[in-house]
Amino acid sequence: MIGLISTTAAGRTGCDRLAAAWPDRTRHYGGAPVRDLLRTAFTECDQLVVFLATGAAVRLLAPLLVSKASDPAVVTVDEAHRHAIALLGGHAAGANALAQAVSTVLTTVPVITTATDTTSTPALDALPYPAEGALPAVTRALLDGTPVHLHADSTWPLPPLPLAPPAPDSAPPTPLPTAAAERSAPHSPDAGAPHTAATAGRDTTQPGGGQADSAPPNTTIPLPAAAAERSAPHTADAGAHSRAGERPHLTSAGAPRDPVAGYGEPHDGEDARPWTGDDPAPHTAATAGREATQPGGAQPSPAEDGSAPPNTPTSLPAAAAESGAPHLAGTSEPRDPAAAAEWSAAHSADAGAHPRAGERPHLTGAPRDPVAEYGEPHDAEAGHLRRVGEGSSFDVRARDGYWVWVTDRVVEPAERVVVVRPPGLVVGVGGSRGVAVEEVVGLVRAALAAGGVAEGSVWRMATVDAKAQEAGIVAAAARLGVPLVTFGAEALAGVSVPNPSAAPLRAVGTPSVAEAAALLAAGSGGELVVEKRKSAMATVAVARRRPRGRLAVVGLGPGARDLLTPRATAELRRASVVVGLDQYVAQIRDLLLPGTRVLESGLGAEEERARTAVAEARAGHAVALIGSGDAGVYAMASPALAEAADDIDVVGVPGVTAALAAASLLGAPLGHDHVSISLSDLHTPWEVIERRVRAAAEADLVVTFYNPRSRGRHWQLPKALALLAEHRDPGTPVGVVRAASRPDEEVTVTTLADVDPSTVDMVSVVTVGNTASRVVAGRMVTPRGYRWQEGGA
């Protein structure tokens, strides 16, 4: 609940506007001295908006402050409604976001002074997962440029972190039991080809996984030349394509105008950029403001001072592009209880594969080591993952430097270590009727302690359907702040467990509840960390699930920055890996956080980009795959999702399409039923395209043509227009928009009889009206058919 506090008429006006915008989230406090109002609201609300001078608010709030973890967020707004100041609880309580929201409603200027926000440094207390430990000290080190090292027991989809490589004499604060370390020993350096890793801000291409020298942040990594060769355009009719046996020369000088932005990912490989057949064949990767052409994927030359130039391209790890990337299962939803309710129902039965009957599940007290299983990490959220050390001590106080440690293990506090708790644990619970919540919670916490794992990493609780309404179990899940999921007895009975029992078989129809539910909820690759433990009326077991990566397919819109959606911007800044066409990467590079790893390639490598994005997500990363317009319209969503299995989370971020951008410039041509058709016959036979155009003509649909014409493919548009003319009057309005929303945009409204196909190119969209479309005051309009408009202009 958001408390609104005002003492003046202007303040009351502001409160009324906020209450109207957020009717179900706000409560107004008035009619009493402001000191009393603040005291009441401070205890009753999660967030406060106070229409009061900042100094007065500070003095009145000071006696009420208890803890950063429990105090509500406070935003102050001045009497003239000019500024909304995030005063208290910027990250922990959400005051920064609240100030932004208040400013959206009141058109004030948000004032945010949190250092990480003002310097675009990821806030450790605002990561997707809980963080604990020395947050102020490590954050200060990040802000000061002091080396901060990352160790992760396994890769989870975190945003980029601008971390430094560990010092040669510094060991990570990550000891594991010796037996676990032996099981997860890394591959030997001579076991096959050296692993190539290009990570955020540094190139780690070294035999045996050794670290290379640091490179600047936002490292650009062109896709392999082989990928471009496999995916290069092959048609002989496209003016920008290579002739038979020749590869196209893809180049970018400086920051080029994007001839295809806004018109969908160039899925047909047609390119309006200059090309000459005299150019040789090596792969060229265009990176923001610089060109890096290296035969055979060789690294570009260093700068004159010996350092790598900004945004240095490095080679993409071969493993990242392979379709056989490690299969990771589980999910990575936030542990926020409110959000949990939304996704727990949807995923209550999606746990995936579990041990087959007769098989004993893998049991270990230590986390799985993806380095040992899948090779040296070519990732790390910021590119600085270190191998785990051997030994059994958790004393990290003697370690040098500052550390961010991603682990579900119990860790002793240290002055320079932040521990991030990934949601990797599932607690299976069984209980007799009437079991008390205190008994369940006590047994859960005892089991976690016995396994040496942290309560902060518990992702969900699981039990049998028959216990779905058991009050003690339901209340225990609520007390731990995690969702409760249930499974049928038959499903649980099919899970092989180390400690089956006749008692639950008689009571609920399965020989195991706690162990089976934990494993089933953990999904494919889940393993028991703590076998069944019993109390008088409850049983508990703990399983660890494998990390689950995240793929956001992001539409960038037609090219203008103000048509890029806020959600797209947020996803770009959340991603630790960005994959896209080089031209599109150039458009949004300035939005990426330091430490973001960029994998880019030129036209013709769409399939490789899709495979790479999916492989990176399967490796556990937070990935953004970008495309122009809407990524689902003639762009990257289709090939990526065709590759993606259910072992990653996928988020679609819609964008403004070329058709919509063009329509807004033409007037209202899409006011009634309409269809989009691509005239490129590279992937679709012309016979199919022609059949679709005829169907649209006969159905009297407004038609928007994508990919209407290129220098080598010029007859399809006149043919399509002729097909439409068989069913439409010569005076039917036709709109041609070139480079919509970009500085060189051109808008033409003409007719079906007068349209000149020679003026159309691959950066154009052609919209043909239906029999009701007309031109009103120079604007193209297709009526919806409202009765009140009958007889109008």
C-alpha positions in Angstrom: 0.0 0.0 0.0 1.2 3.5 -0.9 0.4 6.2 1.7 -0.3 9.7 0.4 0.3 12.5 2.9 -0.4 16.2 2.3 -0.9 19.3 4.5 -1.8 21.9 1.8 -4.3 22.4 -1.0 -1.6 21.8 -3.6 -0.5 18.7 -1.8 -4.1 17.4 -1.7 -4.4 18.0 -5.4 -1.3 15.9 -6.0 -2.6 13.1 -3.7 -5.9 13.1 -5.7 -4.1 12.7 -9.0 -2.0 9.8 -7.7 -5.1 8.2 -6.1 -6.9 8.4 -9.4 -4.0 6.8 -11.2 -3.5 4.1 -8.6 -7.0 3.6 -7.1 -6.3 0.1 -5.6 -2.8 0.9 -4.3 -3.1 4.1 -2.4 -4.5 5.4 0.9 -4.7 9.1 1.8 -3.8 10.4 5.2 -5.1 13.8 6.3 -7.1 15.6 9.0 -4.4 15.5 11.7 -1.0 16.9 12.5 1.6 15.8 9.9 3.7 14.2 12.6 0.9 11.9 13.6 0.0 11.2 9.9 3.6 10.2 9.2 3.8 8.0 12.3 0.6 6.1 11.3 1.4 5.8 7.6 5.0 4.7 8.4 3.7 1.6 10.2 0.8 0.8 7.9 2.2 1.3 4.4 5.0 -0.2 2.3 5.7 3.1 0.5 5.0 6.8 1.3 4.6 9.9 -1.0 4.9 13.0 1.2 4.0 16.4 -0.1 6.4 18.2 2.2 9.7 19.9 2.2 12.6 17.4 2.3 14.1 18.9 5.4 10.9 18.8 7.3 10.3 15.2 6.2 13.8 14.2 7.4 13.3 15.7 10.8 9.8 14.1 11.3 10.9 10.6 10.0 14.2 10.4 11.9 12.7 9.0 15.1 10.7 6.4 13.1 13.7 4.8 11.3 14.4 1.2 12.3 16.1 -0.7 9.5 16.8 -0.5 5.8 15.2 -4.0 5.5 11.9 -3.0 7.1 11.4 0.8 6.7 9.0 1.9 3.9 10.1 3.8 0.9 9.6 7.5 1.1 9.3 10.0 -1.8 8.9 13.7 -1.1 7.2 16.1 -3.6 7.6 19.9 -3.4 4.7 22.3 -3.3 4.9 23.2 -7.0 5.1 19.6 -8.1 8.4 20.1 -9.8 10.4 17.3 -8.2 9.8 13.8 -6.8 12.7 13.0 -4.5 13.6 9.4 -3.6 14.4 10.1 0.0 14.4 6.8 1.8 14.7 3.2 0.7 16.0 3.7 -2.9 16.5 0.0 -3.8 15.4 -2.0 -0.8 12.0 -0.5 -0.5 11.6 0.8 -4.1 11.8 4.5 -3.6 13.7 5.1 -6.8 11.1 3.3 -8.9 8.3 5.1 -6.9 9.9 8.5 -7.7 9.8 7.6 -11.4 6.2 6.5 -11.2 5.1 9.6 -9.3 6.9 11.7 -12.0 5.0 9.9 -14.7 1.7 10.9 -13.1 2.5 14.4 -11.9 5.0 15.3 -14.7 7.6 16.1 -12.1 11.4 15.5 -12.4 12.5 12.4 -10.5 15.5 13.1 -8.3 17.5 10.0 -7.6 20.8 10.2 -5.8 21.7 6.5 -5.4 25.3 6.2 -6.6 24.7 3.0 -8.6 21.7 4.5 -10.5 23.5 7.7 -11.3 26.6 5.9 -12.6 24.8 3.0 -14.4 26.4 0.5 -12.1 24.3 -2.6 -11.3 23.1 -2.4 -7.7 23.9 -5.5 -5.7 20.8 -5.0 -3.6 18.6 -4.8 -6.7 19.7 -8.0 -8.4 17.1 -10.6 -9.4 18.1 -12.7 -6.4 18.7 -11.8 -2.8 22.1 -10.5 -1.8 23.6 -10.4 1.7 26.9 -9.6 3.3 29.1 -6.6 2.8 26.9 -4.8 0.3 28.1 -1.3 1.1 31.8 -2.2 1.0 31.6 -4.1 -2.3 29.4 -1.5 -3.9 31.8 1.2 -2.9 34.6 -0.8 -4.5 32.6 -1.1 -7.7 32.0 2.6 -7.7 35.6 3.4 -7.0 37.0 1.1 -9.7 38.6 -1.2 -7.1 38.9 -4.8 -8.5 35.9 -6.9 -7.5 36.0 -10.6 -8.3 33.1 -12.9 -9.1 32.8 -16.6 -8.2 29.7 -18.6 -9.0 29.0 -22.2 -8.1 26.9 -22.3 -11.2 25.8 -19.8 -13.9 22.5 -18.0 -13.2 20.9 -15.3 -15.4 22.3 -12.2 -13.6 22.7 -8.8 -15.3 26.2 -7.7 -16.2 28.6 -6.8 -13.4 31.6 -4.6 -14.1 34.0 -7.0 -12.3 37.7 -7.4 -12.6 39.7 -10.6 -13.1 41.0 -12.2 -9.9 44.6 -11.4 -9.0 47.0 -14.3 -9.7 47.7 -14.8 -6.0 44.1 -14.5 -4.9 41.9 -17.5 -4.4 38.1 -17.2 -4.6 36.2 -17.6 -1.3 34.5 -20.7 -2.6 35.8 -23.9 -0.9 33.8 -27.1 -1.4 34.1 -30.5 0.3 37.1 -32.3 -1.1 35.0 -35.2 -2.5 32.8 -32.8 -4.4 35.8 -31.0 -5.8 37.3 -34.3 -7.0 34.0 -35.2 -8.7 34.0 -31.8 -10.5 37.6 -31.6 -11.5 38.1 -29.5 -14.6 39.0 -31.0 -18.0 42.7 -31.3 -18.5 44.2 -28.6 -20.8 45.2 -31.2 -23.4 41.7 -32.7 -23.7 40.8 -31.4 -27.1 40.9 -28.0 -28.6 41.4 -25.0 -26.4 38.3 -23.4 -25.1 37.6 -19.9 -26.5 35.9 -17.5 -24.2 35.0 -13.9 -24.9 33.5 -12.3 -21.8 32.2 -8.9 -20.8 35.1 -6.6 -21.0 37.8 -9.2 -21.5 39.0 -11.8 -23.9 39.8 -15.2 -22.4 40.9 -17.1 -25.4 43.7 -19.2 -24.0 44.6 -22.9 -24.3 43.5 -24.7 -21.2 41.1 -22.0 -20.2 43.8 -19.6 -19.0 42.9 -15.9 -18.7 44.0 -13.3 -21.2 44.7 -9.7 -20.6 41.7 -7.4 -19.9 39.9 -5.6 -22.6 37.4 -2.7 -22.1 33.8 -3.3 -21.1 31.0 -4.0 -23.6 33.2 -6.5 -25.5 32.0 -7.1 -29.0 32.2 -10.7 -30.3 31.5 -11.3 -34.0 29.9 -14.6 -34.8 32.3 -17.2 -36.4 33.2 -16.7 -40.1 32.0 -20.2 -40.7 28.6 -19.2 -39.5 28.4 -16.4 -42.0 29.6 -18.7 -44.7 26.9 -21.2 -44.0 24.2 -18.5 -43.8 25.4 -16.1 -46.6 22.7 -15.1 -49.1 22.6 -17.4 -52.1 20.1 -16.0 -54.5 21.4 -14.6 -57.8 18.6 -12.1 -58.3 19.3 -9.7 -55.4 21.2 -6.7 -56.3 23.1 -6.6 -53.1 23.9 -10.3 -53.1 27.0 -12.0 -54.3 27.3 -13.5 -57.8 27.6 -17.2 -58.1 30.4 -18.5 -56.0 31.1 -15.1 -54.4 30.4 -14.0 -50.9 28.9 -10.6 -50.2 31.2 -8.0 -48.6 29.5 -6.7 -45.5 31.0 -3.6 -44.2 30.2 -0.6 -42.0 32.1 2.6 -41.9 31.7 4.5 -38.7 28.1 4.5 -37.5 26.2 3.7 -40.8 22.6 4.5 -41.6 20.7 1.3 -41.2 19.0 0.5 -44.5 16.9 -2.3 -43.0 16.1 -1.1 -39.5 12.4 -1.1 -38.8 11.6 -3.5 -41.5 12.1 -6.8 -39.8 15.3 -8.8 -39.5 16.7 -9.1 -43.0 15.6 -12.8 -43.1 16.1 -13.0 -46.8 19.6 -11.6 -46.7 18.8 -8.8 -49.1 20.9 -5.7 -48.4 20.7 -2.2 -49.8 24.3 -1.4 -48.9 27.0 -0.9 -51.5 28.8 -4.0 -52.6 31.4 -4.7 -55.3 32.4 -8.1 -56.6 36.0 -7.1 -56.3 36.0 -7.6 -52.5 37.6 -10.7 -51.1 35.8 -13.3 -49.1 36.9 -12.9 -45.4 34.1 -12.4 -42.8 33.7 -8.8 -41.8 32.1 -7.9 -38.5 30.9 -4.3 -38.2 31.1 -3.1 -34.7 29.9 0.3 -33.3 32.1 2.8 -35.0 34.8 0.4 -36.3 35.3 -2.4 -38.8 37.1 -5.6 -37.9 37.9 -7.8 -40.9 40.0 -10.8 -40.0 40.5 -13.9 -42.2 39.8 -17.0 -40.3 38.4 -15.3 -37.3 41.8 -13.9 -36.2 41.8 -11.2 -33.6 42.1 -7.5 -34.7 45.4 -5.7 -34.1 45.8 -3.9 -30.8 45.8 -0.1 -30.5 49.0 1.8 -30.8 49.4 1.9 -27.1 49.3 -1.9 -26.9 45.9 -2.1 -25.4 42.8 -3.5 -27.1 40.6 -0.7 -28.6 37.1 0.0 -27.2 34.5 -2.6 -28.0 37.1 -5.0 -29.3 35.7 -7.8 -31.4 36.8 -11.2 -30.3 35.9 -14.7 -31.6 32.8 -16.4 -30.3 33.3 -19.7 -28.5 32.6 -22.5 -30.8 30.7 -24.3 -28.0 28.2 -21.4 -27.8 27.0 -21.9 -31.3 26.7 -25.7 -31.1 23.2 -27.0 -30.9 24.3 -29.5 -28.3 24.8 -27.0 -25.5 24.3 -28.3 -22.0 20.7 -29.0 -21.2 19.7 -27.0 -18.1 16.5 -27.3 -16.3 14.6 -25.6 -13.6 13.3 -22.1 -13.5 14.5 -18.7 -12.2 11.5 -16.8 -11.3 11.8 -14.2 -8.5 11.1 -15.3 -4.9 8.8 -12.4 -4.4 5.7 -13.9 -2.8 3.3 -11.8 -4.9 4.9 -12.8 -8.1 5.2 -16.3 -6.9 1.4 -16.7 -6.9 1.3 -15.8 -10.6 3.8 -18.4 -11.8 3.5 -21.2 -9.2 0.1 -22.3 -10.6 1.4 -22.2 -14.2 4.4 -24.3 -13.3 3.1 -26.6 -10.6 3.1 -29.6 -13.0 6.1 -28.6 -15.2 8.9 -30.1 -13.3 10.0 -32.1 -16.3 11.9 -35.3 -16.2 12.8 -37.1 -13.0 14.7 -40.3 -12.2 13.2 -43.4 -13.7 11.9 -46.1 -11.5 14.7 -48.2 -10.2 17.3 -45.5 -10.6 18.9 -43.9 -7.5 19.1 -40.1 -7.9 22.5 -38.4 -7.7 23.0 -37.4 -4.1 25.6 -34.8 -3.1 26.1 -32.2 -0.5 27.9 -29.9 -2.8 26.7 -27.9 -5.8 27.1 -29.3 -9.3 30.0 -27.8 -11.1 29.1 -26.8 -14.7 32.8 -26.0 -15.3 33.7 -29.6 -14.9 30.7 -30.9 -16.8 30.7 -28.4 -19.7 34.2 -27.0 -19.9 35.7 -23.7 -18.7 33.1 -21.0 -18.4 32.9 -18.8 -21.5 30.6 -16.5 -19.7 30.5 -15.4 -16.1 27.8 -12.8 -15.8 30.7 -10.3 -16.0 33.2 -12.6 -17.4 35.3 -13.4 -14.4 34.2 -16.8 -13.1 36.9 -18.7 -11.3 37.2 -22.4 -10.6 36.1 -23.4 -7.1 38.9 -24.1 -4.6 39.3 -27.3 -2.7 39.0 -27.8 1.0 36.2 -27.9 3.6 36.6 -24.5 5.3 34.1 -21.7 4.7 36.3 -19.1 6.4 36.6 -16.4 3.7 37.9 -13.7 5.9 41.5 -14.4 4.9 40.9 -14.0 1.2 42.3 -11.0 -0.6 40.2 -8.4 -2.5 36.4 -7.9 -2.8 34.2 -10.7 -3.9 30.7 -11.4 -5.3 29.8 -15.0 -4.6 26.8 -16.6 -6.2 26.0 -19.7 -4.1 23.3 -21.5 -2.2 25.9 -22.6 0.4 26.1 -21.3 3.9 28.9 -18.8 4.1 30.7 -17.2 7.0 30.3 -13.4 7.0 33.3 -11.5 5.6 34.1 -7.8 5.4 34.6 -7.8 1.6 32.2 -10.5 0.3 28.7 -10.2 -1.0 26.8 -13.5 -1.3 24.1 -13.7 -3.9 21.4 -16.4 -3.3 20.2 -18.0 -6.5 16.8 -19.8 -6.3 18.3 -23.2 -6.6 16.7 -25.3 -3.8 13.5 -27.1 -3.5 12.1 -28.4 -0.2 9.9 -31.4 -0.3 7.5 -31.7 2.6 5.2 -34.4 4.0 3.2 -34.4 7.1 0.5 -36.0 9.2 -2.9 -34.4 9.5 -2.8 -31.4 11.9 0.9 -30.9 11.8 1.9 -27.5 13.2 3.5 -24.8 11.2 6.3 -24.5 13.8 7.2 -28.1 13.4 7.3 -27.9 9.6 9.4 -24.7 9.6 11.7 -26.0 12.3 12.3 -29.3 10.4 12.9 -27.4 7.1 15.5 -25.1 8.8 17.2 -28.1 10.5 17.4 -29.9 7.1 18.9 -26.8 5.4 21.5 -26.4 8.1 22.4 -30.1 7.9 23.0 -29.7 4.2 25.0 -26.6 4.6 22.6 -24.6 2.3 20.9 -21.3 2.8 17.2 -20.5 3.4 17.6 -17.6 1.0 18.1 -19.9 -1.9 14.8 -21.9 -1.4 12.8 -21.5 -4.5 9.6 -23.4 -3.6 8.1 -26.1 -1.4 6.5 -29.2 -2.8 4.2 -31.9 -1.5 1.6 -34.4 -2.6 -1.9 -33.2 -3.8 -3.5 -34.8 -0.7 -1.6 -32.2 1.5 -2.4 -29.2 -0.7 -4.8 -27.8 2.0 -2.8 -29.0 5.1 -2.7 -25.8 7.2 0.7 -26.3 8.7 2.4 -27.0 5.4 0.6 -24.1 3.6 1.5 -21.7 6.4 5.1 -22.9 6.4 5.5 -22.1 2.7 4.0 -18.6 3.4 6.4 -18.1 6.4 9.4 -19.0 4.2 8.1 -16.7 1.5 7.9 -19.3 -1.3 5.1 -20.9 -3.3 3.8 -24.3 -2.5 3.3 -26.7 -5.4 1.7 -30.2 -5.3 1.9 -33.3 -7.4 -0.3 -36.3 -7.8 0.5 -39.5 -5.9 1.0 -41.4 -9.1 3.6 -38.9 -10.4 5.5 -39.1 -7.1 5.4 -42.9 -7.0 7.3 -42.9 -10.3 10.3 -41.1 -8.9 13.1 -43.3 -7.6 14.2 -42.2 -4.1 16.8 -43.5 -1.6 14.3 -43.8 1.3 10.9 -45.1 0.2 8.5 -46.0 3.0 5.3 -48.0 3.4 3.6 -45.4 5.6 3.0 -42.7 3.0 2.1 -45.5 0.5 -0.7 -46.5 2.8 -1.7 -42.9 3.6 -1.6 -41.1 0.3 -0.6 -43.7 -2.4 3.1 -43.1 -2.9 6.1 -44.6 -1.1 7.7 -41.1 -0.9 6.4 -37.6 -0.5 9.3 -35.4 0.7 12.1 -36.8 -1.4 9.9 -37.5 -4.5 8.3 -34.1 -4.4 11.6 -32.3 -4.0 13.1 -34.1 -7.0 10.0 -33.8 -9.2 9.8 -30.0 -8.5 13.6 -29.6 -9.1 13.1 -31.0 -12.6 15.6 -32.6 -15.0 19.0 -32.8 -13.5 17.8 -32.2 -10.0 19.6 -33.9 -7.1 19.1 -34.5 -3.4 21.2 -32.3 -1.1 19.5 -33.6 2.0 17.8 -37.0 2.2 14.6 -37.4 4.1 14.6 -36.1 7.7 11.7 -36.8 10.1 10.1 -35.3 13.1 7.1 -36.5 15.0 4.6 -35.4 12.4 6.6 -34.2 9.4 9.2 -35.2 6.8 11.5 -33.0 4.8 14.0 -33.4 2.0 16.0 -30.8 0.0 16.9 -31.0 -3.7 19.0 -28.7 -5.8 17.8 -27.8 -9.3 20.0 -26.9 -12.3 20.1 -23.2 -13.3 17.8 -22.0 -15.9 18.8 -19.3 -18.4 16.7 -16.5 -19.7 16.2 -15.4 -23.3 14.5 -12.1 -24.0 13.5 -11.6 -27.7 13.5 -7.8 -28.0 12.0 -5.7 -30.7 13.8 -2.4 -31.1 11.2 -0.6 -33.2 11.7 1.1 -36.5 14.8 3.0 -35.5 13.8 6.2 -33.7 15.0 6.1 -30.1 11.6 7.4 -28.8 9.9 4.5 -30.4 12.0 2.0 -28.4 9.8 0.8 -25.6 10.8 1.2 -21.9 10.4 -2.6 -21.5 12.9 -3.1 -24.3 15.3 -0.7 -22.6 14.9 -2.6 -19.3 15.6 -5.9 -21.0 18.7 -4.7 -22.7 20.1 -3.4 -19.4 19.2 -6.7 -17.7 21.0 -8.9 -20.2 24.5 -10.0 -19.6 24.7 -11.2 -23.3 23.3 -9.4 -26.3 23.0 -11.1 -29.6 22.1 -9.3 -32.8 22.8 -7.9 -36.3 25.7 -5.5 -36.2 23.6 -2.6 -37.4 21.0 -3.1 -34.7 23.7 -3.5 -32.0 25.1 -0.1 -33.0 21.7 1.5 -32.4 21.5 0.4 -28.8 25.1 0.0 -27.7 24.9 3.1 -25.6 22.1 1.6 -23.5 24.1 -1.5 -22.5 25.6 -1.7 -19.0 29.4 -2.0 -18.6 30.3 -5.7 -18.6 27.7 -6.7 -21.2 29.0 -9.2 -23.7 27.9 -8.5 -27.3 27.7 -11.2 -30.0 27.1 -9.7 -33.3 27.2 -10.6 -37.0 26.3 -9.3 -40.4 23.5 -10.0 -42.8 22.8 -13.6 -43.7 23.7 -15.1 -40.3 20.2 -15.1 -38.9 20.1 -18.8 -38.1 23.5 -18.6 -36.4 22.4 -15.7 -34.2 19.3 -17.6 -33.2 21.3 -20.7 -32.3 23.9 -18.7 -30.4 21.3 -16.9 -28.3 19.6 -20.1 -27.4 22.9 -21.8 -26.5 23.9 -18.9 -24.3 20.6 -19.0 -22.5 21.0 -22.8 -22.0 24.3 -22.1 -20.4 22.5 -20.1 -17.8 22.9 -16.5 -19.0 20.5 -13.6 -19.2 20.4 -13.1 -23.0 18.7 -10.5 -25.2 18.3 -11.4 -28.8 17.5 -8.2 -30.7 15.7 -7.5 -33.9 14.2 -4.4 -35.6 10.5 -3.5 -35.5 8.8 -6.3 -33.6 11.2 -9.3 -33.2 8.3 -11.7 -34.0 7.5 -10.1 -37.4 9.8 -11.3 -40.2 12.6 -11.3 -37.6 14.5 -13.3 -35.0 11.7 -14.7 -32.7 10.7 -17.4 -35.1 14.1 -19.0 -35.7 15.1 -18.7 -32.0 12.0 -20.2 -30.6 12.2 -23.0 -33.2 15.6 -23.9 -31.6 14.6 -23.3 -28.0 13.4 -26.2 -25.8 11.6 -25.9 -22.5 14.8 -25.8 -20.6 15.1 -22.0 -20.7 12.7 -19.1 -19.8 11.6 -17.0 -22.8 10.3 -13.5 -22.7 8.9 -11.7 -25.7 9.3 -7.9 -25.8 7.1 -6.4 -28.5 8.2 -3.5 -30.7 6.7 -1.0 -33.1 6.6 -2.7 -36.5 7.5 -1.1 -39.8 3.9 -1.5 -40.9 2.6 0.4 -37.9 5.3 3.1 -38.1 4.4 3.6 -41.8 0.7 3.6 -41.1 1.1 6.4 -38.5 2.8 8.5 -41.1 0.2 7.8 -43.8 -2.8 8.5 -41.7 -5.1 5.6 -40.8 -4.8 3.1 -43.6 -5.2 0.1 -41.2 -8.5 1.1 -39.8 -10.2 -2.1 -40.9 -9.0 -5.6 -41.6 -5.5 -5.8 -43.0 -2.7 -8.2 -43.8 1.1 -8.1 -44.2 2.8 -10.0 -47.0 6.5 -10.3 -47.7 7.3 -10.2 -51.4 10.7 -11.8 -51.0 10.8 -15.2 -52.6 14.1 -16.3 -51.1 12.4 -18.5 -48.5 8.9 -18.6 -49.9 8.1 -19.7 -53.5 6.6 -17.0 -55.6 3.6 -19.3 -56.4 2.8 -19.3 -52.6 3.2 -15.5 -52.4 1.0 -14.9 -55.4 -1.7 -17.1 -54.0 -1.7 -15.1 -50.8 -1.9 -11.8 -52.7 -4.8 -13.0 -54.7 -6.6 -14.1 -51.5 -6.0 -10.7 -50.0 -7.3 -9.0 -53.1 -10.5 -11.1 -53.2 -11.1 -10.6 -49.5 -10.8 -6.8 -49.9 -8.1 -6.6 -47.2 -5.7 -3.6 -46.8 -2.3 -5.0 -47.8 1.1 -4.0 -46.4 4.0 -5.3 -48.5 7.3 -6.0 -46.7 10.6 -6.5 -48.7 8.8 -5.0 -51.8 11.7 -4.6 -54.1 15.5 -4.8 -54.4 17.9 -4.0 -57.1 18.0 -7.6 -58.2 14.4 -8.5 -57.6 12.2 -5.9 -59.3 9.3 -7.6 -60.9 7.4 -8.9 -57.9 6.0 -5.6 -56.7 4.5 -4.6 -60.1 3.0 -8.1 -60.3 1.5 -7.9 -56.9 0.0 -4.5 -57.6 -1.5 -5.9 -60.8 -3.1 -8.7 -58.9 -4.7 -6.2 -56.5 -5.8 -4.0 -59.4 -8.0 -6.9 -60.7 -10.3 -6.3 -57.7 -9.8 -2.6 -56.9 -10.4 0.8 -58.6 -7.4 2.5 -60.1 -7.9 5.4 -57.7 -7.4 3.1 -54.6 -5.0 5.0 -52.3 -1.4 3.6 -52.0 1.1 4.7 -49.4 4.8 4.3 -49.8 7.0 5.0 -46.8 10.7 4.8 -46.9 12.9 4.7 -43.7 10.0 5.3 -41.4 10.9 7.3 -38.2 14.4 7.8 -39.3 16.1 11.1 -40.4 15.8 10.4 -44.1 12.2 9.1 -44.0 10.0 9.8 -47.1 6.2 9.5 -47.3 4.2 9.4 -50.5 0.5 9.0 -50.9 -0.5 8.1 -54.4 -2.9 5.7 -56.2 -2.9 2.2 -57.5 -2.8 3.6 -61.0 0.0 6.1 -60.4 2.4 4.3 -58.0 5.9 4.0 -59.4 7.6 0.8 -58.3 11.0 2.1 -59.3 10.9 4.5 -56.3 10.5 1.6 -53.9 13.5 -0.2 -52.3 14.2 -2.7 -49.4 13.8 0.0 -46.8 10.3 0.9 -48.0 6.9 -0.4 -46.9 4.0 -0.2 -49.4 0.4 -0.1 -48.1 -2.5 -0.6 -50.5 -5.9 0.4 -49.4 -9.1 -1.6 -49.8 -12.2 -0.6 -51.8 -13.4 1.7 -49.0 -10.0 3.4 -48.4 -9.8 7.1 -49.4 -7.6 10.2 -49.0 -8.9 12.8 -46.6 -6.9 16.1 -46.3 -3.9 14.4 -47.8 -4.1 11.5 -45.3 -4.9 7.9 -46.2 -7.9 6.6 -44.3 -9.7 3.2 -44.2 -13.1 3.6 -42.5 -14.1 1.2 -39.8 -17.7 1.3 -40.9 -19.2 3.1 -37.9 -22.8 4.0 -38.5 -22.4 7.6 -37.3 -19.8 8.1 -40.1 -22.2 7.1 -42.9 -22.6 9.9 -45.3 -19.6 11.8 -43.9 -16.6 13.0 -45.7 
